[in-house]
Amino acid sequence: MLLVLVAFVVFLLLGMPVAFAIGISGSLFFIQQSTLPATIPIQLTISQTQNFALLAVPLFILAGNFMNKSGITEHLLNLASVIAGRFKGGLAQVSIALATLMGGVSGSCIADAAMQTRMLGNEMLKRGFSRGYAAGVLSFGSLMTPIIPPGIGFILYGTVGQVSIGRLFAAGILPALLLWAALAFTISVTARKRGYAPERKTRPTVREVARATWGGIWAILFPVILLAGLRFGIFTPSEIGAFAVVYAIVIGLFAYRQLKGASVREALEGSLVDVGAVMFLLALSGIFGYGIVFERIPEVISGTMLGLTDNPHLVMALVVALILVAGCFVDGSVLIIMLTPIFLPLVSALGVDPVHFGLVFIVAATIGNFTPPVGVAMFTVCSILKCPIGEYTRESLPFLIAVSLVTLLLIFVPEVVLLVPDWIFGKE
C-alpha cells in the first residue's frame, strides 16, 4: 500500500487530474496482489456508482446550475447589500452575506468563489481593497456554501458512511451562520484598521429590506422546502433532488422569467461537466478504497490514535488536524470519499454522533480549498484577481484563524451542530 500512496502523491505533484491519479495509483495495488482477480478494479469502478442515493448528486448539480441561470443571483446580491452594506468593510461584508445566501443555490465553494470574484472582485479593488485582502475574503467567504442545504459534500458523506442526509442538511444551518458571524466580525476589525468604508451610509428602511427579501425569497425558501420535504417523509434524498430541478426551472421560467433558451443550454452544459467530474472521481475512488480496506488501514490508524488518547474530542481534533493537512494537497470531495471509511468507524466507536463528525469533517476538508499549496478555490480567485499566492496567504491569515476557532467550537460543543437536526428530526 506504501507504493500506492507514493504513486498517488507523485501523480498529483506532476499535475495529473485527481481522478486519474486515484484510479491509476489504486490499480497498482492489484498489480502487487497476484491472488486477486484482475477483473476486480473494473467491477469496483462500476459498482461504486450503483447506489440509488447517489442519484441526488447530478440532480442537485443540475438544480444549482438552473438556479444560477434564473437571475436569482442578482436578487440575492441586492439583499446582501441591504443586509450588510452599512457595516465596516463594505463590499467585503456584502460578499460574505451573499456567499451565505447563495449556499443553498450553488452547493460548490469553488463555483461560488469564482462567481463572486467575477461579480465583486474588481469593484473591491476600485474601492481601495488590496488584492490579497479581496482574494482572502472572496475565497474564505465561500466556506459556508457546502454546508448549507443541499451541499454535495453532505450527499457524498452520507452515502459513503450510511448517515442520514436529512440530518446532515439540517446540521449545516447553525454552523454556517456562526461562520458568517466570525468572518463578518473579522472583516469589521481588519477593515476598521485599513480604513475600508461601508458600502452605504444609512440604515436600510423597512421598505427596502422587505423589497430585497421578497426579491430573494425563492432562494431563501429553497433549503427550507428541502428540509420540510425530508422531515415529513414527502421525499427521499434522491426524489427531493428531482423536485429541486423542477423547482429551479419553475422559478426561472415564471418567477424571474430569465431562464430562456441560451441560459438553459448553458446550465445543461455546465451540469454535464460537473456531473461527469464528480461521478468519474467517485467511480475511480472505489479502486483506491478497496486497497485501504484490504490492508486494514482503518484499524491501524484507529489503534494508533487510541494509543494516544481515548477522549472523543481530542481524537476528533487529531482527525481534523490530519484532514486540514491533507486538504492542502487534495480536493475536499476526494477527502470525503477516501477518508470517511477510515475515520467514521473510529469516532463512532468512541460515541461521537456521525452527523456531528460529518459536519466537522466537511468544514475541515473544505478549508483545504483556500490554503496553499494546491487549494483550488485559492487558485481560482487569485488567477481572476491576478493576486500573488504569497500576498493572498499573508492577508487571508485572519480569516483562517477565524474559521479555525469556529471549527474548534464545533468539535468541543457538539450541541451547536446537533441542535437543529434534533429539533427537526428528533433525537436519535
FENUR-V197049 format. One record per residue. N is the residue number from 1. NEAR is the number of other C-alpha atoms within 10 Angstrom. Layout:
BEGIN
((N:NEAR) (N:NEAR))
END
This chain:
BEGIN
((1:18) (2:8) (3:12) (4:21) (5:16) (6:11) (7:18) (8:23) (9:15) (10:14) (11:18) (12:17) (13:11) (14:10) (15:9) (16:13) (17:11) (18:18) (19:18) (20:17) (21:23) (22:29) (23:23) (24:17) (25:22) (26:27) (27:21) (28:19) (29:23) (30:22) (31:12) (32:12) (33:10) (34:9) (35:8) (36:12) (37:10) (38:13) (39:9) (40:14) (41:21) (42:14) (43:12) (44:19) (45:20) (46:13) (47:12) (48:17) (49:17) (50:12) (51:10) (52:10) (53:19) (54:20) (55:17) (56:22) (57:24) (58:22) (59:21) (60:27) (61:29) (62:26) (63:27) (64:25) (65:24) (66:32) (67:28) (68:21) (69:22) (70:26) (71:18) (72:24) (73:21) (74:15) (75:20) (76:26) (77:24) (78:20) (79:26) (80:26) (81:24) (82:23) (83:20) (84:25) (85:26) (86:20) (87:24) (88:23) (89:26) (90:23) (91:28) (92:31) (93:30) (94:25) (95:30) (96:28) (97:28) (98:25) (99:30) (100:25) (101:22) (102:28) (103:27) (104:26) (105:30) (106:30) (107:26) (108:24) (109:28) (110:25) (111:15) (112:25) (113:27) (114:22) (115:18) (116:22) (117:24) (118:13) (119:14) (120:17) (121:24) (122:15) (123:14) (124:22) (125:15) (126:9) (127:13) (128:13) (129:21) (130:17) (131:20) (132:23) (133:26) (134:28) (135:36) (136:27) (137:28) (138:29) (139:35) (140:26) (141:28) (142:32) (143:31) (144:31) (145:29) (146:28) (147:31) (148:29) (149:28) (150:35) (151:26) (152:24) (153:28) (154:30) (155:27) (156:24) (157:29) (158:24) (159:17) (160:20) (161:19) (162:12) (163:18) (164:16) (165:23) (166:25) (167:23) (168:30) (169:27) (170:28) (171:27) (172:31) (173:21) (174:17) (175:23) (176:22) (177:15) (178:18) (179:23) (180:22) (181:16) (182:19) (183:26) (184:25) (185:17) (186:20) (187:24) (188:20) (189:14) (190:16) (191:21) (192:14) (193:9) (194:13) (195:12) (196:21) (197:18) (198:21) (199:20) (200:16) (201:11) (202:9) (203:14) (204:16) (205:10) (206:9) (207:9) (208:15) (209:18) (210:13) (211:16) (212:20) (213:20) (214:14) (215:20) (216:20) (217:15) (218:19) (219:22) (220:18) (221:11) (222:17) (223:21) (224:13) (225:14) (226:23) (227:24) (228:15) (229:18) (230:20) (231:18) (232:10) (233:10) (234:12) (235:17) (236:15) (237:25) (238:18) (239:16) (240:21) (241:23) (242:18) (243:19) (244:25) (245:20) (246:15) (247:17) (248:26) (249:20) (250:17) (251:20) (252:23) (253:14) (254:11) (255:16) (256:15) (257:13) (258:16) (259:24) (260:12) (261:8) (262:9) (263:18) (264:18) (265:14) (266:14) (267:21) (268:16) (269:13) (270:16) (271:21) (272:14) (273:10) (274:17) (275:17) (276:13) (277:13) (278:18) (279:17) (280:16) (281:22) (282:23) (283:21) (284:26) (285:24) (286:25) (287:26) (288:28) (289:19) (290:18) (291:18) (292:20) (293:13) (294:11) (295:11) (296:12) (297:14) (298:20) (299:15) (300:12) (301:14) (302:17) (303:12) (304:11) (305:17) (306:15) (307:9) (308:11) (309:12) (310:12) (311:12) (312:19) (313:18) (314:15) (315:22) (316:23) (317:17) (318:15) (319:20) (320:22) (321:13) (322:13) (323:24) (324:22) (325:15) (326:16) (327:26) (328:21) (329:20) (330:22) (331:20) (332:26) (333:20) (334:20) (335:21) (336:23) (337:21) (338:20) (339:18) (340:20) (341:17) (342:21) (343:20) (344:20) (345:17) (346:23) (347:21) (348:13) (349:11) (350:15) (351:10) (352:18) (353:16) (354:20) (355:26) (356:21) (357:24) (358:24) (359:26) (360:26) (361:27) (362:24) (363:28) (364:26) (365:26) (366:33) (367:26) (368:26) (369:29) (370:31) (371:27) (372:17) (373:16) (374:18) (375:22) (376:23) (377:28) (378:27) (379:25) (380:20) (381:28) (382:24) (383:14) (384:14) (385:18) (386:13) (387:19) (388:14) (389:17) (390:10) (391:16) (392:26) (393:20) (394:12) (395:18) (396:21) (397:13) (398:19) (399:23) (400:17) (401:14) (402:17) (403:22) (404:17) (405:14) (406:18) (407:22) (408:15) (409:16) (410:21) (411:24) (412:14) (413:13) (414:17) (415:12) (416:18) (417:26) (418:24) (419:16) (420:19) (421:22) (422:15) (423:10) (424:17) (425:16) (426:12) (427:9) (428:6))
END
